[in-house]
């Protein structure tokens, strides 16, 4: 029961009213070791309709509870942000991190411990964000 209270407090801290659907979506995302697509969330939350999940994800994106990741195959996946995340801000490059998509199971992981490698762009280019997707075989698939 304490876990539910922590999720509720996290929503409140991000100025999000803790409705039952929002609590369910955030809990499912926090319990997953990898990023989830809208359809994966829909499958996990069978009683919640797709449009409610989609609206919840958009609100979470706006309030910096989650970030979106294009897995390189055209599927958008969502992962919870780290505490005090600034990944959506122009100056938030310190919170950006690498992502990894497994070519076998198609799961996408945030590699938070690995910072983005530095990239030099021409002087008249202005970078606002960056996305790095690594592809290969994840540890779980590599064991099989």
N, C-alpha and C positions, 0 to 999 in steps of 0.2 A: 504494500500500500504506500510505503514511503516513496517508491519510484514514481508512482502516479503524481504524488505531490510535487516532486522535483520537476517533472515535465510541465505541470501546471504553472509552477513558479517561473520556468524558463519562458513560457509563452507570455506571461504577465510582464516579465523583464523586457521583452521585445515589443511591448505595447500591443499584444494580441490577446483578444478575449478568448479564454480557454473553453471552447464549445466541445461537445463530445467528439465530433468529427475531427477537429483540430488535434485533440488529445490522441485520438487513435492514429492519425497520420504521423504525428511526430514520434509517437512511441514506436511504430513500425519502422520508421527510418532510423531511429537510434538503435534499435535492436539488430539492424542489418549490418554486417561487416563490409558491405559493398553498396555502391550507389544503386538506386532503384528507378526504373522507368515508371511512367504513369500506369501502364498496363500491369507491371509487377505489383505496384501498390494496390491496384484494383483487385488483383488476384488474392493478395494477402488480406484485404479488407472487403470480403465478399458482400457485406451488408451495406457498404457505402458506394453510392453511384459515382461514375467517372467524373461527372461535372463538378460534384462537391469536392472530390480529391483535387481536380485541376484548379479550382478556385482557391483551395487551401494552399496548394503549392505556389501559386502566384502570390498570395499574401505572404507566405514564408520567404519567398525570394525577395519581395519588397522590404521585409523586415529583417533581412540578413540571418534568418534561421537556417536556410539552405542555400546551396549554390547549384547551378545547373552545369551539366557536362555533356557535350556532344561526344558520343563514344566512337566517332570516326566512321560509323556505318549509318549515320543519319538518325540515330535514336538518342533522344535527350533523356539523360538520367539525372537524378537529384540525390545529393548527399548533404548531411547536416554540416553546418559550419562549425569551426572551432569556436570556443568561447572568446568573446571580444573580437570577432572577425571583422576585417575591413576589406574583404576580397572584392566587394562591389564598389569600393571607393577608388577614385583616380589615384590617390596616394597609397593605396592598400596593397602594393606589390609585395610587401613583406608577408602577407597572408596567402599569396598565391602559391600553388604547389603543383607537383606533377600528378598525372592520372595514368592509370594502367588498365587496359582492357585485355582480357584473356581471349585469345583467338579460339579456344576450345569451348569454354562454358559461357563466354560473352558477358561475364561480370566485369564491372568497372570499379576500380578501387581508387580512393584518394591516397596518395603517398605523401602525407603531411610532413614527414621528416625530411623530405628531399626538396630543397628549394629549387626554383626555376634557375636554369643556367643563364648567365648574363648574355645579353644579345645587344650588339651595337647596330643602331639603325642610322640612316643618313640624317644629317643635322636638321633637315626640313620635315622630318617625319615625327609625329607625336603619338607615342604609344599610350593607350588608356587601359588596356588589359592584355592578358596573354593566356593562351591555353596550350598546354603541352600534353599530348597523349602518347604514351608508350604502348606498344602492342607486343604480345608474346604469350607465354603460358604461365598462368598463376601457380603459386606454390601447391595448392590443392590438386589441380589438374596434373602438375608435374610429378606428383606422388603415384599417379595411376598409370 
